[in-house]
Amino acid sequence: MKLFSRILHILLVAGSFFSGPIKVLGVRIEFMKITHVGFDDWKITLFGVAQVLSAILLAIPRTMIIGAVAYSLTYVYVAWQYFAYDQSPKFLPVLLCALPLVLVFLKRKK
């Protein structure tokens, strides 16, 4: 379980550090054309800032719970948009909401 939690931790932090700055800097990759889902440019930038901040909080052991909650809340909004605009895959934002909370559960002190 420890190995799984470390891999999950690294993947969540690395994924946010990779995709957050891309959104903040305004780089729009073709697969990121998500304006049809209800994301304007300012919402994408705000989401990128939230990803970077939650990744920083997730990377620091003392603030991991706050980072996991922030990470989950940002993806709750994304999941809501996906369901509101009937986009697919719907499972991906829901999965990204749950993974940080699973990480906190796995890393809890007994």
TIVO-2410 file (N, C-alpha, C; in nm, 3 decimals):
# residues 110
REC num residu      c1      c2      c3 atome chaine
REC   1      M   0.082  -0.120   0.000     N      A
REC   1      M   0.000   0.000   0.000    CA      A
REC   1      M   0.086   0.126   0.000     C      A
REC   2      K   0.201   0.118   0.068     N      A
REC   2      K   0.287   0.236   0.072    CA      A
REC   2      K   0.337   0.273  -0.067     C      A
REC   3      L   0.371   0.173  -0.145     N      A
REC   3      L   0.420   0.199  -0.280    CA      A
REC   3      L   0.309   0.261  -0.365     C      A
REC   4      F   0.189   0.208  -0.354     N      A
REC   4      F   0.076   0.263  -0.429    CA      A
REC   4      F   0.049   0.408  -0.389     C      A
REC   5      S   0.054   0.438  -0.259     N      A
REC   5      S   0.027   0.575  -0.215    CA      A
REC   5      S   0.137   0.670  -0.261     C      A
REC   6      R   0.261   0.624  -0.264     N      A
REC   6      R   0.370   0.710  -0.313    CA      A
REC   6      R   0.357   0.738  -0.462     C      A
REC   7      I   0.325   0.633  -0.537     N      A
REC   7      I   0.307   0.651  -0.681    CA      A
REC   7      I   0.190   0.746  -0.709     C      A
REC   8      L   0.079   0.726  -0.638     N      A
REC   8      L  -0.038   0.814  -0.654    CA      A
REC   8      L  -0.003   0.958  -0.618     C      A
REC   9      H   0.072   0.975  -0.510     N      A
REC   9      H   0.114   1.108  -0.466    CA      A
REC   9      H   0.199   1.176  -0.573     C      A
REC  10      I   0.296   1.105  -0.625     N      A
REC  10      I   0.384   1.160  -0.727    CA      A
REC  10      I   0.306   1.194  -0.854     C      A
REC  11      L   0.216   1.105  -0.894     N      A
REC  11      L   0.138   1.130  -1.016    CA      A
REC  11      L   0.046   1.251  -1.002     C      A
REC  12      L  -0.018   1.266  -0.886     N      A
REC  12      L  -0.107   1.380  -0.867    CA      A
REC  12      L  -0.030   1.512  -0.868     C      A
REC  13      V   0.081   1.514  -0.795     N      A
REC  13      V   0.161   1.638  -0.789    CA      A
REC  13      V   0.223   1.669  -0.925     C      A
REC  14      A   0.281   1.568  -0.989     N      A
REC  14      A   0.345   1.591  -1.119    CA      A
REC  14      A   0.243   1.631  -1.226     C      A
REC  15      G   0.127   1.568  -1.223     N      A
REC  15      G   0.024   1.603  -1.320    CA      A
REC  15      G  -0.022   1.747  -1.307     C      A
REC  16      S  -0.039   1.791  -1.183     N      A
REC  16      S  -0.081   1.929  -1.161    CA      A
REC  16      S   0.030   2.028  -1.194     C      A
REC  17      F   0.154   1.992  -1.161     N      A
REC  17      F   0.265   2.082  -1.194    CA      A
REC  17      F   0.284   2.092  -1.345     C      A
REC  18      F   0.248   1.988  -1.418     N      A
REC  18      F   0.261   1.993  -1.563    CA      A
REC  18      F   0.145   2.069  -1.627     C      A
REC  19      S   0.024   2.036  -1.588     N      A
REC  19      S  -0.091   2.094  -1.659    CA      A
REC  19      S  -0.131   2.231  -1.606     C      A
REC  20      G  -0.103   2.262  -1.480     N      A
REC  20      G  -0.140   2.392  -1.424    CA      A
REC  20      G  -0.073   2.510  -1.492     C      A
REC  21      P   0.061   2.511  -1.501     N      A
REC  21      P   0.128   2.625  -1.567    CA      A
REC  21      P   0.090   2.641  -1.714     C      A
REC  22      I   0.059   2.531  -1.781     N      A
REC  22      I   0.017   2.541  -1.921    CA      A
REC  22      I  -0.111   2.625  -1.929     C      A
REC  23      K  -0.202   2.602  -1.837     N      A
REC  23      K  -0.327   2.677  -1.837    CA      A
REC  23      K  -0.304   2.822  -1.794     C      A
REC  24      V  -0.215   2.842  -1.698     N      A
REC  24      V  -0.188   2.978  -1.650    CA      A
REC  24      V  -0.122   3.063  -1.758     C      A
REC  25      L  -0.028   3.004  -1.832     N      A
REC  25      L   0.044   3.078  -1.935    CA      A
REC  25      L  -0.039   3.100  -2.061     C      A
REC  26      G  -0.154   3.036  -2.069     N      A
REC  26      G  -0.241   3.058  -2.183    CA      A
REC  26      G  -0.211   2.972  -2.303     C      A
REC  27      V  -0.128   2.871  -2.287     N      A
REC  27      V  -0.100   2.780  -2.397    CA      A
REC  27      V  -0.222   2.690  -2.414     C      A
REC  28      R  -0.277   2.690  -2.532     N      A
REC  28      R  -0.395   2.607  -2.559    CA      A
REC  28      R  -0.357   2.497  -2.656     C      A
REC  29      I  -0.342   2.379  -2.604     N      A
REC  29      I  -0.313   2.263  -2.686    CA      A
REC  29      I  -0.444   2.217  -2.749     C      A
REC  30      E  -0.437   2.153  -2.861     N      A
REC  30      E  -0.557   2.117  -2.936    CA      A
REC  30      E  -0.655   2.035  -2.853     C      A
REC  31      F  -0.604   1.939  -2.774     N      A
REC  31      F  -0.696   1.857  -2.695    CA      A
REC  31      F  -0.750   1.933  -2.575     C      A
REC  32      M  -0.695   2.051  -2.548     N      A
REC  32      M  -0.744   2.131  -2.436    CA      A
REC  32      M  -0.850   2.232  -2.480     C      A
REC  33      K  -0.897   2.224  -2.599     N      A
REC  33      K  -1.002   2.316  -2.646    CA      A
REC  33      K  -1.132   2.278  -2.576     C      A
REC  34      I  -1.147   2.329  -2.455     N      A
REC  34      I  -1.262   2.291  -2.373    CA      A
REC  34      I  -1.356   2.408  -2.352     C      A
REC  35      T  -1.354   2.503  -2.443     N      A
REC  35      T  -1.446   2.616  -2.427    CA      A
REC  35      T  -1.589   2.573  -2.450     C      A
REC  36      H  -1.610   2.463  -2.523     N      A
REC  36      H  -1.746   2.413  -2.545    CA      A
REC  36      H  -1.805   2.352  -2.418     C      A
REC  37      V  -1.723   2.329  -2.318     N      A
REC  37      V  -1.770   2.273  -2.192    CA      A
REC  37      V  -1.808   2.385  -2.095     C      A
REC  38      G  -1.795   2.507  -2.134     N      A
REC  38      G  -1.831   2.618  -2.048    CA      A
REC  38      G  -1.712   2.685  -1.982     C      A
REC  39      F  -1.591   2.653  -2.025     N      A
REC  39      F  -1.472   2.714  -1.969    CA      A
REC  39      F  -1.426   2.828  -2.059     C      A
REC  40      D  -1.439   2.949  -2.011     N      A
REC  40      D  -1.383   3.064  -2.082    CA      A
REC  40      D  -1.234   3.068  -2.053     C      A
REC  41      D  -1.162   3.159  -2.118     N      A
REC  41      D  -1.018   3.169  -2.096    CA      A
REC  41      D  -0.985   3.203  -1.952     C      A
REC  42      W  -1.060   3.293  -1.889     N      A
REC  42      W  -1.029   3.331  -1.751    CA      A
REC  42      W  -1.057   3.214  -1.656     C      A
REC  43      K  -1.156   3.131  -1.687     N      A
REC  43      K  -1.182   3.014  -1.601    CA      A
REC  43      K  -1.071   2.911  -1.615     C      A
REC  44      I  -1.018   2.896  -1.734     N      A
REC  44      I  -0.908   2.802  -1.755    CA      A
REC  44      I  -0.784   2.850  -1.680     C      A
REC  45      T  -0.757   2.981  -1.684     N      A
REC  45      T  -0.643   3.036  -1.611    CA      A
REC  45      T  -0.662   3.019  -1.460     C      A
REC  46      L  -0.782   3.047  -1.413     N      A
REC  46      L  -0.811   3.029  -1.270    CA      A
REC  46      L  -0.797   2.883  -1.228     C      A
REC  47      F  -0.842   2.793  -1.313     N      A
REC  47      F  -0.828   2.651  -1.285    CA      A
REC  47      F  -0.681   2.611  -1.282     C      A
REC  48      G  -0.599   2.668  -1.370     N      A
REC  48      G  -0.456   2.640  -1.370    CA      A
REC  48      G  -0.389   2.688  -1.242     C      A
REC  49      V  -0.427   2.807  -1.195     N      A
REC  49      V  -0.372   2.858  -1.069    CA      A
REC  49      V  -0.413   2.766  -0.954     C      A
REC  50      A  -0.538   2.722  -0.954     N      A
REC  50      A  -0.585   2.631  -0.849    CA      A
REC  50      A  -0.510   2.499  -0.854     C      A
REC  51      Q  -0.479   2.451  -0.973     N      A
REC  51      Q  -0.403   2.327  -0.986    CA      A
REC  51      Q  -0.262   2.342  -0.931     C      A
REC  52      V  -0.198   2.452  -0.962     N      A
REC  52      V  -0.061   2.474  -0.914    CA      A
REC  52      V  -0.060   2.488  -0.761     C      A
REC  53      L  -0.153   2.566  -0.707     N      A
REC  53      L  -0.157   2.583  -0.562    CA      A
REC  53      L  -0.189   2.452  -0.491     C      A
REC  54      S  -0.282   2.375  -0.543     N      A
REC  54      S  -0.313   2.248  -0.478    CA      A
REC  54      S  -0.197   2.149  -0.491     C      A
REC  55      A  -0.123   2.154  -0.602     N      A
REC  55      A  -0.006   2.068  -0.617    CA      A
REC  55      A   0.103   2.104  -0.516     C      A
REC  56      I   0.122   2.234  -0.494     N      A
REC  56      I   0.220   2.277  -0.394    CA      A
REC  56      I   0.177   2.230  -0.256     C      A
REC  57      L   0.049   2.246  -0.225     N      A
REC  57      L   0.000   2.202  -0.094    CA      A
REC  57      L   0.006   2.050  -0.080     C      A
REC  58      L  -0.017   1.978  -0.188     N      A
REC  58      L  -0.006   1.832  -0.184    CA      A
REC  58      L   0.137   1.786  -0.166     C      A
REC  59      A   0.232   1.862  -0.218     N      A
REC  59      A   0.372   1.823  -0.210    CA      A
REC  59      A   0.429   1.839  -0.070     C      A
REC  60      I   0.373   1.929   0.008     N      A
REC  60      I   0.421   1.953   0.144    CA      A
REC  60      I   0.344   1.861   0.239     C      A
REC  61      P   0.414   1.776   0.313     N      A
REC  61      P   0.345   1.677   0.398    CA      A
REC  61      P   0.247   1.738   0.500     C      A
REC  62      R   0.281   1.850   0.558     N      A
REC  62      R   0.193   1.911   0.660    CA      A
REC  62      R   0.065   1.967   0.602     C      A
REC  63      T   0.067   2.004   0.476     N      A
REC  63      T  -0.052   2.065   0.414    CA      A
REC  63      T  -0.118   1.972   0.312     C      A
REC  64      M  -0.085   1.844   0.320     N      A
REC  64      M  -0.137   1.750   0.220    CA      A
REC  64      M  -0.289   1.739   0.226     C      A
REC  65      I  -0.349   1.744   0.342     N      A
REC  65      I  -0.494   1.734   0.353    CA      A
REC  65      I  -0.560   1.856   0.288     C      A
REC  66      I  -0.507   1.974   0.316     N      A
REC  66      I  -0.562   2.096   0.255    CA      A
REC  66      I  -0.545   2.091   0.103     C      A
REC  67      G  -0.429   2.044   0.058     N      A
REC  67      G  -0.404   2.032  -0.086    CA      A
REC  67      G  -0.498   1.932  -0.152     C      A
REC  68      A  -0.524   1.821  -0.083     N      A
REC  68      A  -0.616   1.720  -0.138    CA      A
REC  68      A  -0.758   1.774  -0.149     C      A
REC  69      V  -0.800   1.848  -0.048     N      A
REC  69      V  -0.935   1.907  -0.053    CA      A
REC  69      V  -0.943   2.012  -0.163     C      A
REC  70      A  -0.839   2.095  -0.176     N      A
REC  70      A  -0.838   2.197  -0.282    CA      A
REC  70      A  -0.836   2.131  -0.419     C      A
REC  71      Y  -0.758   2.028  -0.435     N      A
REC  71      Y  -0.751   1.955  -0.562    CA      A
REC  71      Y  -0.887   1.895  -0.596     C      A
REC  72      S  -0.950   1.834  -0.496     N      A
REC  72      S  -1.081   1.772  -0.519    CA      A
REC  72      S  -1.186   1.877  -0.553     C      A
REC  73      L  -1.184   1.990  -0.485     N      A
REC  73      L  -1.284   2.093  -0.511    CA      A
REC  73      L  -1.270   2.152  -0.651     C      A
REC  74      T  -1.147   2.166  -0.699     N      A
REC  74      T  -1.132   2.217  -0.835    CA      A
REC  74      T  -1.189   2.119  -0.936     C      A
REC  75      Y  -1.171   1.991  -0.911     N      A
REC  75      Y  -1.226   1.893  -1.004    CA      A
REC  75      Y  -1.374   1.867  -0.984     C      A
REC  76      V  -1.429   1.904  -0.870     N      A
REC  76      V  -1.575   1.899  -0.854    CA      A
REC  76      V  -1.639   1.996  -0.952     C      A
REC  77      Y  -1.578   2.114  -0.965     N      A
REC  77      Y  -1.631   2.212  -1.060    CA      A
REC  77      Y  -1.619   2.159  -1.204     C      A
REC  78      V  -1.508   2.097  -1.236     N      A
REC  78      V  -1.490   2.042  -1.370    CA      A
REC  78      V  -1.592   1.932  -1.396     C      A
REC  79      A  -1.612   1.845  -1.298     N      A
REC  79      A  -1.711   1.737  -1.314    CA      A
REC  79      A  -1.850   1.795  -1.333     C      A
REC  80      W  -1.882   1.899  -1.258     N      A
REC  80      W  -2.013   1.963  -1.270    CA      A
REC  80      W  -2.032   2.018  -1.412     C      A
REC  81      Q  -1.927   2.081  -1.466     N      A
REC  81      Q  -1.935   2.133  -1.602    CA      A
REC  81      Q  -1.952   2.021  -1.704     C      A
REC  82      Y  -1.879   1.911  -1.685     N      A
REC  82      Y  -1.891   1.799  -1.777    CA      A
REC  82      Y  -2.032   1.741  -1.777     C      A
REC  83      F  -2.090   1.729  -1.658     N      A
REC  83      F  -2.226   1.676  -1.651    CA      A
REC  83      F  -2.328   1.778  -1.703     C      A
REC  84      A  -2.305   1.906  -1.677     N      A
REC  84      A  -2.399   2.009  -1.722    CA      A
REC  84      A  -2.404   2.020  -1.873     C      A
REC  85      Y  -2.289   2.004  -1.938     N      A
REC  85      Y  -2.283   2.016  -2.084    CA      A
REC  85      Y  -2.284   1.880  -2.154     C      A
REC  86      D  -2.312   1.775  -2.078     N      A
REC  86      D  -2.325   1.639  -2.131    CA      A
REC  86      D  -2.203   1.599  -2.214     C      A
REC  87      Q  -2.086   1.618  -2.156     N      A
REC  87      Q  -1.961   1.583  -2.223    CA      A
REC  87      Q  -1.912   1.448  -2.173     C      A
REC  88      S  -1.825   1.388  -2.248     N      A
REC  88      S  -1.766   1.263  -2.203    CA      A
REC  88      S  -1.614   1.279  -2.213     C      A
REC  89      P  -1.535   1.210  -2.140     N      A
REC  89      P  -1.569   1.106  -2.043    CA      A
REC  89      P  -1.605   1.167  -1.908     C      A
REC  90      K  -1.717   1.130  -1.856     N      A
REC  90      K  -1.763   1.185  -1.728    CA      A
REC  90      K  -1.690   1.125  -1.610     C      A
REC  91      F  -1.637   1.005  -1.626     N      A
REC  91      F  -1.571   0.939  -1.514    CA      A
REC  91      F  -1.439   1.004  -1.477     C      A
REC  92      L  -1.372   1.069  -1.573     N      A
REC  92      L  -1.240   1.125  -1.547    CA      A
REC  92      L  -1.241   1.235  -1.442     C      A
REC  93      P  -1.325   1.340  -1.453     N      A
REC  93      P  -1.325   1.441  -1.347    CA      A
REC  93      P  -1.371   1.385  -1.212     C      A
REC  94      V  -1.463   1.290  -1.215     N      A
REC  94      V  -1.508   1.229  -1.089    CA      A
REC  94      V  -1.394   1.150  -1.026     C      A
REC  95      L  -1.319   1.078  -1.108     N      A
REC  95      L  -1.204   1.004  -1.058    CA      A
REC  95      L  -1.099   1.099  -1.001     C      A
REC  96      L  -1.076   1.211  -1.069     N      A
REC  96      L  -0.978   1.308  -1.020    CA      A
REC  96      L  -1.026   1.380  -0.894     C      A
REC  97      C  -1.155   1.380  -0.868     N      A
REC  97      C  -1.206   1.433  -0.741    CA      A
REC  97      C  -1.174   1.337  -0.627     C      A
REC  98      A  -1.182   1.209  -0.655     N      A
REC  98      A  -1.168   1.109  -0.550    CA      A
REC  98      A  -1.024   1.072  -0.519     C      A
REC  99      L  -0.935   1.075  -0.617     N      A
REC  99      L  -0.799   1.028  -0.595    CA      A
REC  99      L  -0.722   1.100  -0.484     C      A
REC 100      P  -0.730   1.233  -0.473     N      A
REC 100      P  -0.658   1.297  -0.362    CA      A
REC 100      P  -0.711   1.256  -0.226     C      A
REC 101      L  -0.840   1.232  -0.217     N      A
REC 101      L  -0.897   1.189  -0.090    CA      A
REC 101      L  -0.855   1.046  -0.057     C      A
REC 102      V  -0.841   0.963  -0.160     N      A
REC 102      V  -0.788   0.827  -0.140    CA      A
REC 102      V  -0.644   0.836  -0.092     C      A
REC 103      L  -0.568   0.928  -0.148     N      A
REC 103      L  -0.429   0.947  -0.107    CA      A
REC 103      L  -0.420   0.986   0.040     C      A
REC 104      V  -0.504   1.078   0.084     N      A
REC 104      V  -0.503   1.118   0.225    CA      A
REC 104      V  -0.540   0.999   0.313     C      A
REC 105      F  -0.637   0.920   0.270     N      A
REC 105      F  -0.677   0.802   0.345    CA      A
REC 105      F  -0.561   0.703   0.357     C      A
REC 106      L  -0.487   0.683   0.248     N      A
REC 106      L  -0.375   0.589   0.251    CA      A
REC 106      L  -0.259   0.638   0.334     C      A
REC 107      K  -0.237   0.769   0.338     N      A
REC 107      K  -0.123   0.824   0.410    CA      A
REC 107      K  -0.154   0.866   0.554     C      A
REC 108      R  -0.274   0.838   0.599     N      A
REC 108      R  -0.310   0.879   0.735    CA      A
REC 108      R  -0.224   0.806   0.837     C      A
REC 109      K  -0.210   0.869   0.952     N      A
REC 109      K  -0.134   0.807   1.060    CA      A
REC 109      K  -0.228   0.718   1.139     C      A
REC 110      K  -0.179   0.603   1.171     N      A
REC 110      K  -0.263   0.506   1.241    CA      A
REC 110      K  -0.252   0.520   1.390     C      A
***
